[in-house]
Amino acid sequence: MKINISYKFKDLIDEKYRNNYIFNITTQSSDIFYKYFYLEKYNKEDILKELELETEPLAILFLNLIKFQIGEKKEKYNNSKICLEQLKEQEEFFYKIIFNICIYSKLIDILKEIKNIIKNEEHEVDFLNTFVFSLYNSIKVFNNHNLIIKVLIFLGKGNKNGIDIINTQRKKITNIIRTTFYDSLLELKQFKILDENLYQEILVEYIEKLIDFCQNKKEVENSLTYIIFLNSGMRRLNNISDSKIKKTLKEKTKSICEELVKSSKIYNNEIEIIDEEKVNIIKDNFKYISSEKNLEENIKNLENLLLGQLNNLSDINKNLSI
């Protein structure tokens, strides 16, 4: 059964899901949300005027959320309470809508600010945490790591729902491309979201999965890609606190790196053709590796890079050569 919603929300709903809704025509402005959420342009007077005329509860909620964020500091607390009251009233309907990714991102930013203002009101904080976790059920359809990380930062350290999200996402890392999410998870330590035990558990799992994916690699032509991903994990090896596990993983990564470099050397006369996502990874990590260089130059650069990484690891022979 299709859900009725004001036409002014059409641009806020993800395009893939718009057929799930019946958009009711309205005589009021339909571009104010578009301007604010997509273009970050707004006119305070226009928003206040729309609030006076608006009759649809969900639209009133959105306008008040905008009003809260752009309001003066002295107005923040009162406006936050208005938003919370309306959010509770619209909660169930809110979950039925699949908004665009950038809308969720902006909403979480606004709700994070509200949470900081009412941080001493435990009941309200609990409501916001539950609300954002419920949003995750909509957000996860996009499989957008940045947005998932944003949810985790919102929920904060030790939140049971946050830990459930982390564990669920870890299970979804089933190929080497998806291991980039481990990097994002490990960065949560700087936000004090992960305690040391969970950080160590995720770190070791990350390196072990990289090793497993590289060992089970079938295609010689993808060796360069695997080298890049493995190198990303090697940078974190020294952060492992268990010296025995650290030594074992260092030895394994050293051996695998040697094999991957050999494989890349025997593959044709030039670097593999790689898709845009992999190109971006290469550009981000190793700007001096170029498709304009010949195979020998690229392999030499990779050898030097790997030697540098391996020689930085305390238990590896400083005179290592591949």
C-alpha positions as CSV (number, residue, x, y, z in Angstrom):
1,M,0.0,0.0,0.0
2,K,1.4,3.4,-1.1
3,I,1.9,6.1,1.5
4,N,0.5,9.6,1.0
5,I,3.0,12.4,1.5
6,S,3.2,16.0,0.4
7,Y,4.7,16.7,-3.0
8,K,7.3,19.1,-1.3
9,F,9.1,16.0,0.1
10,K,9.5,14.4,-3.4
11,D,13.1,15.7,-3.8
12,L,14.1,14.5,-0.4
13,I,13.1,10.9,-1.0
14,D,15.6,8.6,-2.7
15,E,14.7,8.3,-6.3
16,K,14.7,4.5,-6.2
17,Y,11.8,4.5,-3.7
18,R,9.6,7.3,-5.0
19,N,7.2,4.9,-6.5
20,N,6.3,3.8,-3.0
21,Y,4.5,7.1,-2.3
22,I,1.6,9.1,-3.5
23,F,2.6,12.8,-3.6
24,N,-0.2,15.2,-2.7
25,I,-0.1,18.5,-4.6
26,T,0.4,21.5,-2.4
27,T,0.0,25.2,-3.1
28,Q,2.9,26.1,-0.8
29,S,6.5,26.3,-1.6
30,S,8.0,23.0,-2.6
31,D,11.7,24.0,-3.0
32,I,12.5,25.2,0.5
33,F,13.7,21.8,1.7
34,Y,15.6,21.2,-1.5
35,K,17.4,24.5,-1.1
36,Y,18.3,23.8,2.5
37,F,19.3,20.1,2.4
38,Y,21.0,20.0,-1.0
39,L,22.2,23.5,-1.6
40,E,22.7,24.6,2.0
41,K,20.9,27.9,1.1
42,Y,18.2,29.3,3.3
43,N,16.4,32.4,4.2
44,K,15.4,32.6,7.8
45,E,12.4,34.8,7.1
46,D,11.1,32.3,4.4
47,I,11.4,29.4,6.9
48,L,9.5,31.3,9.6
49,K,6.9,32.3,7.1
50,E,6.5,28.7,5.9
51,L,6.1,27.6,9.5
52,E,3.2,30.0,10.0
53,L,1.4,28.6,6.9
54,E,2.3,24.9,7.1
55,T,-0.3,22.4,8.2
56,E,1.3,19.1,7.5
57,P,3.0,17.7,10.7
58,L,6.0,16.2,9.0
59,A,6.7,19.4,7.1
60,I,6.4,21.4,10.3
61,L,8.9,19.0,12.0
62,F,11.4,19.5,9.1
63,L,11.0,23.3,9.2
64,N,11.5,23.3,13.0
65,L,14.7,21.2,12.6
66,I,16.0,23.8,10.2
67,K,14.9,26.6,12.4
68,F,16.8,25.0,15.3
69,Q,20.0,24.6,13.4
70,I,20.1,28.2,12.0
71,G,18.7,29.8,15.2
72,E,20.6,31.9,17.6
73,K,22.3,30.3,20.6
74,K,19.9,31.7,23.1
75,E,17.0,30.0,21.2
76,K,18.6,26.6,20.8
77,Y,17.3,24.9,24.0
78,N,13.7,25.9,23.5
79,N,13.8,25.1,19.8
80,S,15.4,21.7,20.6
81,K,12.5,20.8,22.9
82,I,10.0,21.7,20.2
83,C,11.8,19.5,17.7
84,L,11.9,16.6,20.2
85,E,8.1,16.8,20.9
86,Q,7.3,16.8,17.2
87,L,9.8,14.1,16.5
88,K,8.1,11.8,19.0
89,E,4.7,12.6,17.3
90,Q,6.0,11.8,13.8
91,E,8.3,8.9,14.8
92,E,6.4,6.0,13.3
93,F,5.6,7.8,10.1
94,F,9.2,8.9,9.8
95,Y,10.4,5.3,9.6
96,K,8.2,4.6,6.6
97,I,10.1,6.9,4.4
98,I,13.4,6.2,2.6
99,F,15.1,9.6,2.3
100,N,18.1,10.5,0.2
101,I,21.5,9.8,1.7
102,C,22.4,13.4,2.1
103,I,19.1,14.1,3.9
104,Y,20.0,11.4,6.5
105,S,23.4,12.9,6.9
106,K,22.1,16.4,7.5
107,L,19.4,15.1,9.9
108,I,21.9,13.2,12.0
109,D,24.0,16.4,12.2
110,I,21.0,18.4,13.4
111,L,20.0,15.6,15.9
112,K,23.6,15.4,17.1
113,E,23.5,19.1,18.0
114,I,20.2,18.7,19.8
115,K,21.6,15.7,21.7
116,N,24.6,17.9,22.9
117,I,22.2,20.6,24.1
118,I,20.0,18.2,26.1
119,K,22.8,15.9,27.1
120,N,21.9,16.1,30.8
121,E,18.4,14.9,30.2
122,E,18.8,11.1,30.1
123,H,15.3,10.3,29.0
124,E,15.6,12.6,25.9
125,V,19.1,11.3,25.1
126,D,17.8,7.7,25.2
127,F,15.0,8.7,22.9
128,L,17.3,10.2,20.3
129,N,19.7,7.2,20.5
130,T,16.8,4.9,19.8
131,F,15.4,7.1,17.1
132,V,18.8,7.2,15.2
133,F,19.3,3.5,15.6
134,S,15.8,3.0,14.1
135,L,16.9,5.3,11.2
136,Y,19.8,2.8,10.6
137,N,17.2,0.3,9.5
138,S,16.5,2.6,6.6
139,I,20.0,3.8,6.1
140,K,21.5,0.3,5.8
141,V,19.8,-0.2,2.4
142,F,22.3,2.1,0.9
143,N,25.3,0.2,2.3
144,N,27.0,3.6,2.7
145,H,29.9,3.3,5.1
146,N,30.3,7.0,5.8
147,L,26.6,7.2,6.9
148,I,26.9,4.1,9.0
149,I,30.0,5.5,10.7
150,K,28.0,8.7,11.4
151,V,25.3,6.7,13.1
152,L,28.0,5.0,15.3
153,I,29.5,8.3,16.3
154,F,26.1,9.6,17.2
155,L,25.3,6.5,19.4
156,G,28.6,6.8,21.2
157,K,30.9,4.5,23.2
158,G,29.4,1.4,24.8
159,N,26.0,1.7,23.1
160,K,24.6,-1.8,22.7
161,N,22.9,-0.9,19.4
162,G,26.1,0.6,18.1
163,I,28.0,-2.6,19.0
164,D,25.3,-4.6,17.2
165,I,25.8,-2.4,14.1
166,I,29.5,-2.9,14.2
167,N,29.3,-6.7,14.5
168,T,26.6,-6.9,11.7
169,Q,28.8,-4.8,9.4
170,R,31.9,-6.9,10.1
171,K,30.0,-10.0,9.0
172,K,29.3,-8.3,5.6
173,I,33.0,-7.9,4.8
174,T,33.3,-10.9,2.4
175,N,35.8,-9.6,-0.1
176,I,38.9,-7.5,-0.2
177,I,37.2,-4.3,-1.5
178,R,35.0,-4.2,1.5
179,T,37.9,-4.3,3.9
180,T,38.1,-0.5,3.6
181,F,35.3,-0.4,6.2
182,Y,37.7,-1.8,8.7
183,D,39.8,1.4,8.3
184,S,36.7,3.5,9.0
185,L,35.8,1.4,12.1
186,L,39.3,1.6,13.5
187,E,39.3,5.4,13.1
188,L,36.4,5.4,15.6
189,K,39.0,5.0,18.4
190,Q,40.0,8.7,18.0
191,F,36.3,9.5,18.8
192,K,36.5,7.3,21.9
193,I,33.8,5.1,20.4
194,L,35.8,1.9,20.6
195,D,37.3,0.6,23.8
196,E,40.8,-1.0,23.6
197,N,39.5,-4.6,23.6
198,L,37.1,-4.1,20.8
199,Y,39.7,-2.0,18.9
200,Q,42.2,-4.9,19.1
201,E,39.6,-7.5,18.2
202,I,38.7,-5.5,15.0
203,L,42.3,-4.8,14.1
204,V,43.4,-8.4,14.3
205,E,40.3,-9.5,12.4
206,Y,41.1,-6.9,9.7
207,I,44.7,-8.2,9.1
208,E,43.6,-11.8,9.2
209,K,40.9,-11.2,6.6
210,L,43.3,-9.4,4.4
211,I,45.7,-12.3,4.6
212,D,42.9,-14.8,3.9
213,F,41.6,-12.9,0.9
214,C,45.2,-12.5,-0.5
215,Q,46.0,-16.2,0.1
216,N,42.8,-17.3,-1.7
217,K,43.3,-15.0,-4.7
218,K,43.0,-16.9,-7.9
219,E,43.8,-14.3,-10.5
220,V,47.4,-13.3,-11.2
221,E,46.2,-10.1,-13.0
222,N,44.8,-8.7,-9.8
223,S,48.0,-8.9,-7.8
224,L,48.6,-5.1,-7.8
225,T,45.1,-4.5,-6.3
226,Y,45.7,-7.0,-3.5
227,I,49.2,-5.4,-2.8
228,I,47.5,-2.1,-2.3
229,F,44.9,-3.3,0.1
230,L,47.4,-5.5,2.0
231,N,49.7,-2.5,2.4
232,S,46.9,-0.5,3.9
233,G,46.5,-3.1,6.6
234,M,50.2,-3.4,7.2
235,R,50.4,0.2,8.3
236,R,48.4,-0.8,11.4
237,L,50.3,-3.9,12.3
238,N,52.4,-2.2,15.0
239,N,49.2,-1.2,16.8
240,I,48.5,-4.8,17.7
241,S,49.2,-5.1,21.5
242,D,49.6,-8.9,21.6
243,S,53.3,-9.4,20.6
244,K,52.8,-13.0,19.7
245,I,49.9,-12.3,17.4
246,K,51.8,-9.3,16.0
247,K,54.8,-11.4,15.1
248,T,52.8,-14.1,13.5
249,L,50.8,-11.6,11.3
250,K,54.0,-9.8,10.3
251,E,55.6,-13.0,9.1
252,K,52.4,-13.9,7.1
253,T,52.1,-10.5,5.5
254,K,55.8,-10.5,4.6
255,S,55.4,-13.8,2.8
256,I,52.2,-12.8,1.0
257,C,53.7,-9.5,-0.2
258,E,56.6,-11.4,-1.7
259,E,54.3,-13.7,-3.6
260,L,52.1,-10.8,-4.8
261,V,55.0,-8.9,-6.1
262,K,56.2,-12.0,-8.0
263,S,52.7,-12.5,-9.4
264,S,52.5,-8.9,-10.6
265,K,55.9,-9.1,-12.3
266,I,54.8,-12.0,-14.5
267,Y,51.6,-10.5,-15.6
268,N,51.8,-9.1,-19.2
269,N,53.8,-6.0,-20.1
270,E,51.8,-3.3,-18.4
271,I,49.7,-2.6,-15.3
272,E,46.3,-4.2,-15.1
273,I,43.2,-2.3,-16.2
274,I,41.3,-1.5,-13.1
275,D,37.9,0.0,-12.4
276,E,37.3,3.6,-11.1
277,E,36.9,2.6,-7.4
278,K,40.3,0.9,-7.5
279,V,41.9,3.8,-9.4
280,N,40.7,6.2,-6.6
281,I,42.2,3.9,-4.0
282,I,45.5,3.9,-5.8
283,K,45.4,7.7,-6.2
284,D,44.6,8.2,-2.5
285,N,47.4,5.9,-1.3
286,F,50.2,5.9,-3.8
287,K,50.2,9.0,-6.0
288,Y,53.4,8.1,-7.6
289,I,52.1,4.9,-9.1
290,S,51.0,5.8,-12.7
291,S,49.5,4.0,-15.6
292,E,51.7,6.1,-17.8
293,K,54.8,4.3,-16.4
294,N,55.8,1.0,-17.7
295,L,55.4,-2.2,-15.7
296,E,59.0,-2.4,-14.5
297,E,58.8,1.2,-13.1
298,N,55.6,0.5,-11.3
299,I,56.7,-2.8,-9.8
300,K,59.9,-1.1,-8.6
301,N,57.9,1.6,-6.9
302,L,55.7,-1.0,-5.3
303,E,58.7,-3.0,-4.1
304,N,60.2,0.2,-2.6
305,L,56.9,1.0,-0.9
306,L,56.5,-2.5,0.5
307,L,60.1,-2.6,1.7
308,G,59.5,0.7,3.5
309,Q,56.4,-0.6,5.2
310,L,58.0,-3.9,6.2
311,N,61.2,-2.3,7.4
312,N,59.1,-0.1,9.7
313,L,57.9,-3.1,11.5
314,S,60.0,-3.7,14.6
315,D,60.5,-7.5,14.3
316,I,61.3,-7.6,10.6
317,N,64.9,-7.8,9.3
318,K,66.1,-4.3,8.3
319,N,68.0,-5.8,5.4
320,L,64.9,-7.5,3.9
321,S,64.9,-7.7,0.1
322,I,62.2,-9.0,-2.2
